[in-house]
Amino acid sequence: MKKFLTVIASFIIMLCIGGVYAWSIIAAELIEKYKFSASQSQLIFGTVIAIFPVTMIFVGQLGNKIKHRYFGYISGLLFLLGYLIASYSQGNFIIILIGIGVITGIATGFGYWVSLTSPVQWFPEKKGLITGIAAAGFGLGAVFMSEISEIILNKGYNILQLLKIVGITYGLIIITLSNFIYQIQNKTNDRIEPVNASYFIRSKIFRKLFSGIFLGTFAGLLIIGSLRIIGGQYDISNNILVLSVAIFAIANFLGRLIWGFFSDHLGASLSIFLALLFQSISIISLNIFTLSDVSYSFLAFLIGFGFGGNFVLFAKETAQEFGVKNLGIIYPYVLIGYAIAGIAGPISGGFLYDFSGSFSYAIFLAGFMSLMGSLLFLNQFIRSRKNEQFK
């Protein structure tokens, strides 16, 4: 029973901290009500994405010394604190950056680490499935966040009041669910010996995983952080703009599960190539086709589906190469690529929009980066096939 409670609790915690993927709704409100620039709004989002993988490195070093549920408590408390600080900012950019960008970014790191590593340790023989479920929770979080935001804003509350409600509610949920995070003790079917982090960083597999997750998530995060703004420049109806965030999140959720399933049969390199190529084509389509409510929603789904593959495929490959018991130590280093992309992607999109007054250039940049990532893993797949032929 403990292992199933751990999976359920981890999934719900991921839903809460994954609400950051609905940031484009908050960003649009900050731009409209408090005159934030697109770059400023995306810097806040990018800071969350950049800080939480770095936080996971330090959490991973403490993973065998402190009960995992305490990491959940810390996540919930910091999440609540960060959103409360932002809610009392009166629209001040620096205060919101500190509250949501920095403090909530740290909270996300604690929550993500415990929610990813704890359930996988209970099911070492089902790494793909359990990693997919945990990662899928993070991807699905934007569905609930977008719907909650729309309901609250439509009732006449302003964006700062929304931040307060979300911070208190989600923070208490994370703290409560952390009581159901159970830690396996001295049991593992994974016989791979622990590896030294510095050795891993110097290895070829690290460079491959690091570069791939940077290129793939750079593209996806550039689009996610500005999804509502992109739709707004094409006169997409407001209801569809909000709905598209939820559609993206659902596709992100499904992508994490389905790409993980594919990887069990196709292998990681080929699966990553296909996921990033799929994402690239979907993103470029925003510039190619005339966008209507229907086509915009459909493309949001396709982009989210491709983007979701990044998080289950790279995590599974890390666990496969170095063992489940090393996942919590090594995977945070891989996610540094994601952290850099969290700053570079959204900021690049915001800068290009501020400079040109259009997201067309940013869309082409995102599509190009994803394409480069896909070709990297196509090359890896071809090399691996050649090596197998000569064996």
N, C-alpha and C positions, 0 to 999 in steps of 0.2 A: 504493500500500500504506500510506503514512504516514497518509493521511486516514482509512482504515478502522481502523487501529490506534488513532488518536486517538479515534474514536467509541467503540470497544470499551472502551478504557481509561477514558474519561470516564464511560461507563455504569456500570462496576464501581466507580469511585470514588464515584459518586452512590449506588450501593447501600450502600456503607459509611457515608457520612455521613447517609444517609436513615434509618438505623436508629433515629434519634431519634423517629420516628413510632411506635415500639413502646414509647414511654415509659410508657404506662399500666401495663405489666407491672412495670417497675422501681418506678413510683410506688406500686403496691399493696404491694410488698414493703417499701418504706421506711415506709409507713404502718403495716404490720403488725409489722415487726421493730423499728423505731426510733421508733415513735410520732409520725411526721411528721403534721401536719395536711394536709388536702386542699389548702389554700391554699399551704402550703410546698412540697408535691410539685409543684404546678403552676407555682409561681414558678420553679423550676429549669428546667422544660420551656419556659416562656415566655421565660426569659432567653436560652436557646439561639436561639429563633426571633427574638428581638428583636436580638440582637447580630450574627448572621451577615449580614443585609442591610446593616447599617451598615458592617461590615467590607468588604463588596463594593464600597462607594463608594470606599474608599481603595485597594483592589486595582485597581479600574478605572482609577484615575489612573496606576497604574504599569504597566498592561498593555502599553504599547508600549515600555517601557524595560527590562523584565526578561523573560527567557525564561519562558514559561508553565509549564514543568515544575517550575521552582523554587517556584512557588506551590503546586504539588502536594506537593513535599517539605515545605514549611512546614505545610501542612494535616495531613499524616501525623504529623509530629513533635508538633504541638500536640494532635492527637487522642489520641495515645498518652499524652502528658504529663497531659492533663486527666483521663482515665479512671484513670490510675495514682494521681494525687493523691486522687481520690474514693475509690479502693479502700482507701487507707490512712487514711481519715477517721474510722474507728470509728463511723460513723453520725452524725457532726457535720454539722448542716445547712449551716452557713456554708462549711465546707470543700468539701462536695459542690456547693454553689452556685457556688463559685469554680472548682472543677475541671471540672465538666460544664457548668454554665451559662455561665460566662465563657470559659474557655480553649477548651473544645470548641466553643462558639459561634463563636469567632474561627476555629478550624480549619475549621468548616463553611463560613464565608464564603469562605475561600481556595479550598477544594475545590469549592464550588458555582460560583464565578465561572469557574474554569478549565475545569470540566467542561461548563458551558453555552456559553461563548463560543468555545472552541477548535474544537469540531467544527462549529459553525454557520458559521464562517469558511471551512471547506473546502467547504461546500455552500450557498452563498448563494441558489441557485435552489430549494432545498428547505427553506426556513426552517421551515415547519410540521412536516414530518416529523422533521427532525433535532432541533428544539427539543423535540418530543414524546418522542423517544427518550431524550434527555438527562434531561428532567424526569421521565420515567417511571421511570428508574433510582432517583431519589430517592424516588419514591412506593413503589417495590417493596421498598425497603430494610427496611421493617418486617416483611416476610414472613420474611426470613432471621434478623433479630434476634429475632423472637418465637419462632421454632423453636429457635434456638440457646439462647435464654434458658430455654425449657422443658426442653431436654435437660440443660443444666448444672445447673439448680435441682433437677431430679428425681434427679440423681446425688448429691445431698447437699451441694452447694456452696451457700454463702450468697450474698446479693446483692452484697456487697463483692468476693468472689472472682470473681463473674460480671463485675463491672466491670473487674477487672484482666485477665481473659482476653480480653474484648472489646477493651479498649484496646490491648493488645499485638498481637493478631491483626489487627484492622482498621487500626491505625496502620501496621504493616509492609506490609499490602496496598496502602494508599494510596501509601506511599513507593515501592514497587516499580512499581506501575502508572504512576506519574508519569513514569517513564523512557520511556513510550510515548506521551506527549503531544507532538505535533509542532505547530509553529507555522507558519502560512502567511506567506510573506514578500512583501509588496507586490503581492498579487494579490487582486482582488475584482471581481465583476461588479456590485457595488452602487455606483451613481453618485451617490447622495445625499450632499450635502456634510455634513461634520461640523457638529454643532450645539453651541451653547454650553449647558452644563447649566443655568445660571441662566435662560436664555431658555426652556428647556423647562419648568422648574418653574413659571414664570408663565403657561404656556399652558393653554387649556381642556382639551386632551387629557390633560395631566398630572392635573388635578383629577378627570377622569373615571376614569382608570386607578387613581389613588391611592385614591379613595373606593371604587371597586368591589372592589379586591383587599383593602382593609381589611374591608369588610362581609362579603365571601365567606369570607375566611380566619378572621375572628373566630368565625364560626359553626362552621366545620369544626374549628378548633384547640381550641375549647371542648370539643367532643365527643371528639376524638382523645385529648387528654391524660387524659381520664377514662373512656375506653371500657370498660375492665375494671371500674372502680368502679361505673359505671352498671349494667352487667350484674349485678354482685354484689348490688345492692339488689333485684333482681327474681328472685333465687335461680336464676340461670342457672348451669349446671354449670361447674366450674372448667376442664375441658378446652375447653368452648365459649368461655369467656372468653378463653383464650389463642388459640384458633383464630380468634375474631372479629377479633383484631388483624391476623392474617395475611390474613383475608378482606378487611378494610378496605384493607390495603395492595395486594392484588391488584386490587381494584376501583379504587383510586387510580391504579395503573399503567395499567389499561385505560382509565380515564377520560381520562388525559392524552393517550393516543394517539387515542381515538375522538372526543373533543371537538375536538382539533386537526384531525382529518379533516373533521368537520362544518363547522368554521369556514372551510375552503377553499371550501365550497359555499354556506353560509348567511351568511357575513360575521361579523365579530367581535362586533358589538353584539347581534345576535339570538342568537348562540351563547352569549354570556355570560349573557343574560337566561334562556335555557332551562336552562343549567347551574346557576345560582344558584336558580332556581325549583325545579328538580328536587331540589337539595340541601335547600332549605327544607321541602318537603313530606316528604322522607324523614326529616328530623330530628324534625319535629312528630309523625310517626307513632310515635315512641318513647313518646309520652305518650298517644296515641289508642288503640293496639291492646294487647291483652293479650300480654305477651312470653313466649315459650317459647324453647327452644334454637333451634328452626328459624326462628321469626320474628325473633328477635334477630340471628341470623347474616345473615338476608336483609336486614334494615334496615341492618346494618353495611356490607354490600356496596353498597347503594344510596347511602348517605351518602358512602362513599369514592369512588364513581363520580362523583357530583356535585362533590365537593371537588377531585378531580383536574383538573377543567377550569380552575380558577383559574390554574394555573401554566403551562400551555401557551398559553392564550388571551391572557393579558395580556403574556406574553413575545413571542408572535408579533405582537401588535398593536403593541408597541413597535418591534420590528424592521421591521415593515411601514411604520410612520409615519416612522421616522428612520434606517432603514438598518442592515444587519447590522454594519457597522464601528462604529456608535454604540451597539450593544446593550449592550456591556460597560460603557459610561459611563453610559447613561441608565437602563437597567433597574434597577440597584441603588436609584435614587431612587424608582422605583415601588414596589419591595419594602419601602420604609420603612413603607408602609401595612400590609404583612404583618408587619413588625417590631412595630409598635404593637399590632396584633391578637394577636401572639404573647404579649404581656404581658396585654393587656386581656381576651382571650377565656378562656384557662385560669384566670386569677386570678378573673374574674367567676364562672366555674363553680364553682371551689373555695370562694369566699366564700358563694355562694348555698347550696351544699351544707352548709357548716359552720353557716350561719345557720338553715337550715330542716330539715336532716337528710334532705333528699331532693334529687334532681337534676331534679325536674319543672320547677321555675322556671327553672333553667339551660337546660333543653331548649327551653322556650318562648322564652327570650331568644335562643338561637342560631337558632332557626327564624325569628324576627322579623327579625333582622339580615340573614340571607340573603335574605329576602323583599324587604327594602328595597334591597339591592344589585341584585336582579333587576329591580325596578321602575325603578331608575335607568337601566338599560341598555335597558329597554323604551321608556322615554321617548326615549332617544338614538336608538333604531332608528326610532321613529315620526317624529322630527324629520328624520332623514336621508332617509326616504322622501318626506316632504313637500318637502324641498329639491330632491330629484331631479325631482319632478313639476313644479316651477316653473322648472326649467332649460330 
